[in-house]
Amino acid sequence: MKALILIFAVGLGLAACGAQPAPQMWGAARTDVVRDGRSYTLFQKGKQVEVIRLGWASRGEHQAIRATMIELIPEVTGCRLVESTLQGDSGEMRGRVTCPKGAG
């Protein structure tokens, strides 16, 4: 029972923090963006990028959300997405970018 309470408390605490990066992205620069009324968090660490959608999405929204997440990467980072590296779905995506000298 104590273990169940501990798991619940940790889960509740993490949920209260909002979007958190994958472990390999810890220490990354964080940018919060609102687009079309939906919130996203983008993390960039060197050439790696992760985009997280916040909130619930209905069945018919996922394709448009995915497109928005892909559009946000170059807008926020100033770098070009290497599309062949993109993994994930409309909830969370990760990929690699190539940046001009001085960016990223």
N, C-alpha and C positions, 0 to 999 in steps of 0.2 A: 504494500500500500504506500509506503514512504517513497519507493522508487517511482510509482505512478504520479504522486504529487510532485516530485522533483521534475519529472519529465514534463508535466503540465506547466509548471512554473517557468522552466527554461523556454519552452515553446511560446508561452505567453510573453515572456521577456523579449524573445527574438522578434515576434510579430510586432511588438511595440516600436521596434527600431526602424521599421520601414525596410526598404530594399537593402540587402547585404550582398556583397560580391562573393563569388566563388573563392575558395581558399587561395588559389593561384593568383587572384586579383587583389588580395589584401594589400593595403598601402597604395592602391591606385587612386588617381584623381577622380573625383566624383562630380557629376553635373546632373542636376535635376531639371527636367524639361516638362512643360505641359503643352500638348499639341492636340487640337480638336477636343479639348475638354478632358483628355486622358493624360495621366501622369506616367512619366518614364524616368528611369535613372540610368545614366551611362557611366561606366567606369573605364578609364584608360590607364594602362600601365605599359609604358614603352610602346611596342607595336601591337600589343594585345588590347582588345576592346570587348566589353560586355554590356549589353543593353537589357534592362529588366522593365517589363510593363507592370505597373501597379494597378491593383483593382481587378474586378471581375469583368469578363467579356462574354457576350452571348455568342452562340454558335455562328452566326453569319458575319461577325466582325473580325474574325481572325486573319483573313487574307489582307484586309486593309491595314490592320494593326502591324502585321509583319512588314508590309511595304513601308509604313511610317517608321518603324524601327530601323530599317535599312537606310532610309533617307536621313535619319538623325545622325548616323555615324559620321559621314563627312561634314555635315553642318556643325556638329559639336566639336569634333576633333581637328578639323582642318586637314584631314588626311583622307586618302582614298582607300575604300574597303577592297580587300582582296576577296572577291566574291566566292572563289573556290574554297576559302577557309571557313566560310560561314556555317555555323552549326546552331541548331536550336529551333524554337518555334515562337509563337506569338506571346509567350510568357517570358522567355529568356533566350537570348542569342549571344553567341561568342564568335569572334573572328579575329583576323589580323588586318592591320592597316599599313599602308606605306605613306610616309610623310615627307613633305618637302624639307630641306635642311632648315633647322631652326624650329620646326613644328613637332608636336608629339613628344 
